[in-house]
Amino acid sequence: MSSFFSRRSVLATGAGAALGLGAIGATANSASATPAAASRPSAGREETRTLDELYQAALKEGGKLVVYAGGDTPTQQDGTKAAFKARFPDIDLTLIVDYSKYHDVRVDNQFATDTLVPDVVQLQTLQDFVRWNQQGRLLHYKPAGFSKLYKSFKDPQGAWVAVSAIAFSFLYGTAAVGSDAPRNPLELVDPKWKGKIASSYPHDDDAVLYLYALYARTYGWDWVARLAAQDVRFARGSNTPGQAVFGGQKAIGIGTAGSAVPSSSPAKFVIADGHPFMAWGQRAAILKQAKNSTAAKLYLNWQLSAETQKNSFNGWSVRTDITPPAGLKPIWEYPDAHLDGFPKFMADRAEVERWKQTFALYFGEVKGDPTPGWPGLHPGA
């Protein structure tokens, strides 16, 4: 019997226990159409062509590219698209944003109906890349810089790579909290913050779920109950807590991405020594059935290039040869980020479901339309 529900065991397990987005994709209908895993070619050497050489090859291929990317709003990847188009103006890039838990089953359904649309999948549902690789769905490919990726940010055979390092924690508005800012998650249940907190639903996004699971394991279920009494404004989308704080609607936002680079920003993203937050590498892979595999290779090489990695929004890179800005360490040097715990957490879907349903008991059912909208079955087709 799982120790999940025991408060005593939760406290004893501690923050270091191995504990995004999405449920595991349906495989029953697609299994018969899946290529045999044994037929996968072995991965070759790291890419040696330059970005410009790949660009020209992609144009000869047809100059099109479709990427399914996990995210919270339809425009969330507009910066990525603009930067890619500025560098490769003649590539017709279609980049569709949706919750990863919908993108993965969308791709599974496209496999099952022989209607595959994307060339690249870039998702938070880390377990899907393991499953798709076992099914022989992923192209084994090592972009330039593959050898420089942190070991946990790549499949050894090149089935997938992480293209960005993302961290979730809580943040606060500096003007809203004044000199009495919460220093760590434990302090969020102080009654003075009642009615002043926004959060994304932990039982709607697996990365937020993992963050809340770490909180529960570290501080116990009494802390969860006290947070539930704080009149927290829950909403769908991990973008919503930050919007509430930056918009002046709430003083604190829980379960959102941010940057710990020291700055003059009106909001501070909190990472406290000895207290949990969570981070992961957002995985990307080229589908073996991709119609535009050369353009897909161009995209991965560009994403992992030093030029792109140095401009990451939060200062963290997936590459070991890029030094973070002053005030930061590489993300894998933060033990409280539980970087290796998130993939293990995502792999145990039964445990994930138990966490989701338990948090629903504390915080209520998820309400509201999905923040990316309703892209449908074949967006980008």
N, C-alpha and C positions, 0 to 999 in steps of 0.2 A: 504493500500500500504506500502511495506517495506520501512524503513528509510535507507536501505543499501546504496543507492547512494548519499545521502545528505552529502556533506562535513561538513556542519555546524553541522548536527546531529552526524556525526562521531566524530568531535572534542568535542562536548558536552557530548557524551556518556562516553568518557574517557577509560583508560586502564582497569578499573575495570569491564567493561561490560562483561556479560557472552557471550562469543563467543561459523603422522600418516600416515593414508593412506587408501584410498579405498572408493568406492561407495557401497551403500547398496546392498546386494546380491539379486539376483532375487528370488522371492518366489512363483510366480504363479504356476510353474510346480511342485514345491516341497510341496505345501500346502496340497494337497490331500494325500501325503504319510507321513505327519507329525503326530506323535503321539499326542493325545489330551493333552493339557497342564494340564488339570484337573487331569490326571492320574499320574502326577509326584509324586514320594514319597517325604515325608518330609525329610529334612536333619537331619542326626543323630548327634551324638557327634563328637568331634574332634578326629582325629586319635590317637590311643594309641600305635600302634605297632612301634617298632624302625625301622630305615632304614634297618638294617640288616635283621630283620624279614620280612619286605616288600620285600627285595631283594630275599630272599629264596622263598617267595610266588610267586613272579614274575617269577622266574625260573621254578617253578612247572607249572605255567600257560603256559609256552612255551618260555619265555625269549626274546620276541621281543617287540619292541616299535617303533612307527612312530609318529613324531612330525612335524607339519607344523608351521614354525616360520616366522614372518614378519622380513624383513631385506633388505639389499641393494646389497649384493654380495653372491655368492654361498658358500664362505668360512667364512662368517661373524660369524657363530655360531660354528666354529671349536673349539674355546676355551671351549665353553660349552660342546660340545661333548667329547672332550678330558678329561675334568674334570669328567664328568659323567662316562666315560669308565674307568678312573683310580679308581673310587670308586666302580663301579659295572662292572667289566671286562667281565662278562659272559652275559650281556644283549646286544642283537643285536639292537643297536639304529640307526635308520634312521632319520636324521634331515634335512628337506628340507626348504631352505630359498627362499622366494620370496616376492615381495611387498604384503603387507597385502590386498590391494585392489584386487589382483588376487587370493590370497589364499581363501578369503572368498567366492567369487563366484565359485571358483573351488570346495569348499566343498558343496556349494548349489547344484551345478551340480551333484556332486557325490550322494547327497541325492536323487535328482530327478531321477537318473539312477540306484540307488541301487548298487553303486560301491564305497562305502566309504573306504578310505585308512587310514587317520590319526586316531590316538587314542587321541592325544592332539592337540589343536589349541592354538597358542600363538601369538596374533596379536595386532596391533595398532588400528584396526577398532573397537573401543569400542562399537559402536552401535550394532554390530553383536551379541555380547554376550547377550544383552538385548533381541534382536529378537529371537535368537536361544533358549534362556531360555523360552520365551513366547510360542514357538512352541514345547516345551518339548524335545528339542534336547540334552540338557546338563545333565550330571550326577551330582546330588547334593552331594557334598562331601566336608568335612572340613579337610584339612591336619593338621598335628601337627603344632602348632604355629598359627593357624587360629585366635585365640583370641588376639594374639599380633599384628595382621595386623592393619594398620591405617584404620579407618572406611571407607574411600573412596576407599580403595584397596581391597574390598571384597564384594561379594553379601551376604546378611545376611543369606541366606539359603545354601550357599556354591556352587551355580551354577558356579561361576568363582572366581578367585583370581588374584591379580596382583603379578607377580613374580619379577618384576624389576621396579625401578623408573628411568625414562629417562628425560633429559632436553635438549631442543634445544635453542640455542642463536646464537651469532656470536663469532668468535675467530680471533686472529691475530698472525702473526709471530713476535716474539719480536725483532729479528734482522732486519726484513723488515721494521718495523714502527719506530724503534729507540726510542727516548725519546718523540716522538709526537704521542703516541698511541691513538686511538679513545677510549673515556671513556664510551660511551653509543651509542645506535643505532642512535640517532639523529645526531651524528657527522659523520655518514657513507656517508652522501651526500655532505660533504666538497669536493670541486673540486680537492683537492690534492690527493684524493683516486681514481680519475678517471682512469679506466683501470687496477686497482689493486685489484679488488674484484671478488671473485667467489661465486656463490650461487647455491643451489639446486632450481629447479623450485617450486615455491609455489603452482602452479596449477597442480602438479603431485603427491604431497605428502601432505596428510591432516594435518600432524603435522606442516610441514613447512608453509602450508597455514594458519593455526591458528596463527603461529608466525607473519606472514606478516599481517594478519588481525588485530592483536593487534597493530602492528606498525602503520597501517593505522588509526585505531581508536584513537591512542594516538597522532600521529604527523600530521595527515591529509593527504589528497590526494596530496597536493603540495609536501610533502616529498616523496611520492611514485613516482611522476613524476620526481623529482630531482634524485632519485635513478635510475630510468630508463635511465636517461641521463649520468650515470656514466660508461657506457660501461662495465656493469657487465657480466662476463662469466657464463651463466646459463648452468646447466647440470642435467641429471637425477641422482637420488640417493643422499640421504642425507649424504653419505660418501664422495662425491666428493669435497665439499668445504674444508674439512679437508685435503684431499689428496693434493689439490692445494696449501694449506698453508704449510703443512709439506714438500711438494716437492719443495718449493721455487718458484712456478709458480705465486702465487698471495700473496699479503700481508694480505688480509682479506678474511674470509669465512663466509657466512651467511647461516643459516638454517641447522645446523649440531649439533650432540650431542657432549658433552664434559664433562670434570670434572673441578669443581671449587676448588679442593683441591690445596693449594699452593704447587708448585713444581718447579723444574728446567727445565721443559719442554720447548722446543723452541717455543711453541705456548701457548697463554693465552686465556682461555675461559672466556667470559665477562658476569658478572652479576652485574648490577649497580642498586643501591637503587633508587626507584622511576621510573625505566624504565622497560618495559615489557620484559620478556622472557616466555617460556612456558615449562610445565612439565606434565607428566602423568604416570600412572601405566600401564605397558604392561600386558594386561590380558591374562590369560591362563585358559583353561577349558578342562575337559574330556568329550568327546562325548559319549552320552548314548549308541550308537551302536558300541563303540570301541571294537575291537577284543582282545585287550590287556589291560583291565581296571586295573589290578593289577600293571602292569609295569607303567601305566599312573599315578597311585596313588604314586608309588615310585618316579617318576619324579617330581611331584608337591611337595611332602614332602622334597625331596632333594633340590629343588629350594628355598623353603621357610625356610630351616634349617638355624640356626644361622651361621653355618660354611660357607655356600654358601653366605648368605647375607652380612657377614662381608667382603667378598672378591669382592664386586661389583666394577665394573670398575670405577665408578665415585664417590664412597664413600657414596652414598645414598642407604638406605635400605627401603623396604616396611614395615618393622617391627618397632613397637614403642619401643621395648626394646633393640635396638641396637644403640649405640651412634656413630654418624658420626665422621670422623677424625677431628682433630683440624682445625679450620677455616671454618667448615661447620655447618649448622643447618639442622635438618630434612627437607626434601623437602617441607612438608606441612606448614612449618613456614615461607616460602617466599611468601608473598602476591603477589609479582610481577610475580610469576610463573603461576598464574591462573590455579591452579591444578583442581579446580572444574569446571572451564569454558570449558575445552576441551571436557569432555563427553557431555555437553549440546550442544556445537558446532557440534560435530560429529552426534548428534541425529537429527539435522535439515538439512536433505540432500538437500532440496531446497535452503536454505541459503548458504550451502557449494558450490553448483553449481554456484550461483551468484558470490561468491567471486572468484571462479576459472576462470570464463569467464571474469570477470573484470580485473584480473591480467594478463590474456592473452592479453587483449587490451594494457596494459602497457608494458609487457615484451615479447610479441610474443608467438606463439604456442610452445608447448613442442616438442622438437626434440631429436632424438637419440633412440637407442635400450634400453630396460630395463636392468639395471646393473646386476640383478641376472641371466640374460639369459632367456631361454624359457623352463621352466620345463614341460610344457604340461598339459594334463588333469588329469593324475593319477600318479604323481611322488611318488616314494616310494612304489609302488605296487609290 
